[in-house]
Amino acid sequence: MKRHKYQLYLALDDIDHTKTKVKKPQTNGICERFQKTALAEFYRVTFRRKIYWSLGELRGDLDTWLDECNTQRAYHGKRCVGKTAYEELSAGKAIVQEKQIAA
């Protein structure tokens, strides 16, 4: 069986690759909610306020919005419980590093 280079990369780092069913909130809800938020709070608002002459301009504004979303906006879902996405990611990273040191 032929394997893709990406699968080999994941195997080297002992990473499991899982797939989710499209449009199934039970398995893909976090991604779908984020896409809905980005559409409602960034794209719909931005395209009413500004005319973009290049993708680079749009990308710059999107990067700024994403940075604010990840570092300043508190989320109140099942995982974050009032923390920002960056705080949650940092906490998870610290736990993983502790487990690697202990192993």
C-alpha positions in Angstrom: 0.0 0.0 0.0 1.4 3.4 -1.0 1.6 6.0 1.8 1.5 9.7 1.4 4.5 11.7 2.7 2.2 13.4 5.3 1.3 10.0 6.7 4.9 9.1 7.1 5.6 12.4 8.8 2.8 11.8 11.3 4.0 8.3 11.9 7.5 9.5 12.8 6.1 11.8 15.5 3.6 9.2 16.7 0.6 11.5 15.8 -2.8 10.0 15.1 -4.6 11.6 12.1 -8.4 11.5 12.4 -11.0 12.7 10.0 -14.4 14.2 10.9 -17.7 14.0 9.0 -18.6 17.1 7.1 -21.4 19.2 8.5 -21.8 17.1 11.6 -21.7 19.4 14.7 -21.1 16.5 17.0 -17.7 15.9 15.4 -16.8 19.1 13.6 -18.6 21.7 15.7 -15.6 23.7 16.8 -14.4 24.3 13.3 -17.9 25.0 12.0 -18.6 27.5 14.8 -15.3 29.3 14.1 -16.1 29.6 10.4 -19.5 31.0 11.2 -17.9 33.5 13.6 -15.3 34.6 11.0 -18.0 35.0 8.4 -20.3 37.0 10.7 -17.8 39.1 12.6 -15.0 39.6 10.1 -15.9 39.1 6.4 -19.4 40.5 6.4 -18.3 43.6 8.4 -15.0 44.1 6.6 -16.4 44.0 3.1 -19.0 46.7 4.0 -16.3 49.0 5.3 -13.4 48.7 3.0 -12.6 47.9 -0.6 -9.6 45.6 -1.0 -7.3 46.0 -3.9 -5.1 43.0 -3.1 -5.3 39.7 -1.2 -2.3 40.9 0.8 -4.4 43.7 2.3 -7.3 41.3 3.1 -4.8 38.9 4.7 -3.3 41.6 6.8 -6.7 42.6 8.2 -7.6 38.9 8.7 -4.4 38.3 10.6 -5.1 41.2 12.9 -8.6 40.0 13.6 -7.4 36.4 14.2 -4.7 37.7 16.6 -7.4 39.7 18.6 -9.7 36.7 18.5 -7.0 34.4 19.9 -5.3 36.6 22.5 -8.0 39.0 23.7 -11.4 37.4 23.3 -12.5 35.1 26.1 -14.4 32.0 25.0 -17.1 30.4 27.2 -17.4 27.0 25.7 -16.8 23.5 27.1 -13.1 23.7 26.9 -12.0 27.3 27.4 -14.4 28.3 30.2 -13.7 32.0 30.1 -10.1 31.8 28.9 -8.7 33.0 25.6 -7.7 30.5 22.9 -4.1 31.4 23.4 -4.3 30.8 27.2 -5.9 27.4 26.6 -3.3 26.4 24.0 -0.4 27.5 26.3 -1.9 25.5 29.2 -2.2 22.4 27.0 1.3 22.8 25.7 2.7 22.9 29.2 0.8 19.7 30.1 2.2 17.9 27.1 5.7 19.0 28.0 5.3 17.8 31.6 4.1 14.4 30.3 7.1 14.2 27.9 9.6 15.0 30.7 7.9 12.4 33.0 8.0 9.7 30.4 
